[in-house]
């Protein structure tokens, strides 16, 4: 589903998320069903999407313009490459996520999904480059099954994926730098993130 430029405006009001974001989460839910997300993956994806919503809504007026709707949808769908339907494919899940999202016609989601893995910062070909890609990267660094500190989430990822443990350890300082960059454009501090996520 492609979105028109007019539909890309994301606004968070004091009463909640606007209908544009509701449509995003509905689109994500459709894909969760179609790609048979297990419960843990659905929960994680919702948390990362909610973090991205908070980061987009909290962007300062002086921050560079981004496709907020595309970034939020990419955050909701960043791990689609972990679908059980893709079991057995030897490629990394972030690469698969980009391929699936391209096949689904969700062009604005492809690069943020390809570049979201913690160790992507170690590869110049995969490191997040744009503000939207960095926002999705940080949303995933802070979102497990709930909002977590970056280092805690990294340790948990290394525990679950020991073959990447050394790369994850090397990536943490670079991930912290990207987090600082993203939060420089946001009107709240990293330690306030959990209270901003609903």
N, C-alpha and C positions, 0 to 999 in steps of 0.2 A: 504494500500500500504506500503510495507516494503522497506526500502532503503538500499542499499549496503553501507558498511563502506566507500568506496571510494567516494560515492556521498554525504557524510555528511560534507564535507569541505565547509565552508561558507566564502566567500571573498567579501568584499565590496571595490569597486574601486572608484577612484575619479569621474568616469562617471556614477556610479550607482550600482545597485545590480546585481549580476551575474545570470546566467541562472538557477542555482540551486534554488535560492530563487524565481525566477519567476515561476518555477515549483511548489514550495510550495504554493504560492498565488493562482495559478491555481487550485491546489488540494483543497485548502480551498474554493474557489469560487464554485467548484462542490458541495461540502458539504453544503455550504450556500443555494444553490438552492434546493438540495435534502431534506434538513431539514427545508426548508421554513422560513429562517431567515427573520424577519421583518427588515425594513430599519435601525432602531436605533441599533439593535443587530449587523447587518452587519457592520455599521460604527464603532461601539465600537470595534468589533473584528479586523477590519483592523487597527485601531489605536494601539491596543495592539500588534498586529503582527509587525507593523512598529517599535514600541518601542523596541520589542525584537530583531528585525533585527539590529537596531542601537546599542543596548547593546552588541550583539554578535560581530558585526563588530568592536566595540570599545574596545574589550577585549585586555588587555596588553599581550605581548608575554610571560611574566612571570606568567600569570594566569594559573590555572589548566585547562587542556584540558576538553572540554565538547562536547556533541553532539549538535553542534550549529543548525544544520538543524532540529533536533528533537525538540529543545527548541523553535525555531521560529514557526514551524508548530503547536506545542502545544499552543503557544500564539495566533495564528490565530484561533484556534479551542477550546480554553479553555471554552467557554460558550455554546458549542453545546447542553448542557443539558437544556438550556433555550428555545430550539426549541418549537414552538407551537405544534409540534407533540407529545410532552411529557407533555402537559398541563394535570393537574389532578394527576400526579404522586407526592406523598407526599414527596419524598426524595429531599434533597437539590440539587440545580442545579450542584454543583461541583461533587457530587457523581454520578449523572446522566451523566455528561460529561465524567467522567472516564469510565463508563459502555459503553456508546455509542462508544467512541474511541477504547476501547478494542474490541467491536463487529466489528468495521470497520478495525481491524487489525493494528491499529496505536499505537503499543505498546510503542514507545518512548514518546507518548503524554499523556498516561494514568495518570501517577503519577503527572506530572506538572498540569494537568487539575484538578485532584482530590484535589490538595493542593493549589489552587490559591485563594480561597475565603479569604477576609480580616481576618475573624474570625478564619480561619484554624490554625493560629499561637497559638491559645489558647488551642488547642487539640493536645496532644503529638502524637496521631495516625494520624493526618492530617497535622501537621506543615511541611512546606517545609524543606527538609533535604539536598538535593544535590545542587550544583551550578546551574544546569539547572532549577531545581524546584524553586529555589530562584529567578532566573532571570525572569521566567514567573510570579511569584508572584509580583515582583516589576513592571514588565511591566503592569500588571493589576492595581496595586496601582496607577500608573501614567497615565493610559489611560482611559478616559471616552469617550466622543464624540470628544475629542481632548486631547493633552498632558496637564496634570494638575499637580499642586503640590499634594503631597501625602495627606496632611490634607484636602485640598479642595475636593479631590475625595472621601475621607472617609466621610466627612460631607454630600456630595451629596448621597452617597450610604446609609447612615443612614436615610436620609430624604425619600428616595424611599422605603426603607425596614425598617420601624420603629421597627418591632419585633426584629431586630438584632442591634438596636442602642446602647444598653449598651455593647454588645460584641464588636462592632466596636470601641467604645471609649476605651475599655480595650486593644484592639489589636493595636491601633495606635503606642504606644511606641515600641512594638515588630516589627511592620512593618517598623518603622524608622530604627531600628537596622539592619534589613535584607537589607534595602535599602543601608545603609552605607557599609555593607559587599559586596553587588553586585558592588557598584560603586568603591570600593577599587581595583577591578579587571578591571576597565574600564579606558580608557585614557582621559575621560572628566568628568566634574563635573555634579551633578544632575541639576543645574540651566542652563546647556548647552543642556539638553536633547531635548527640543523643536526644537532647530535649527538643531539637528542631524537627526530628523525624517522627512522623505520626503513623 
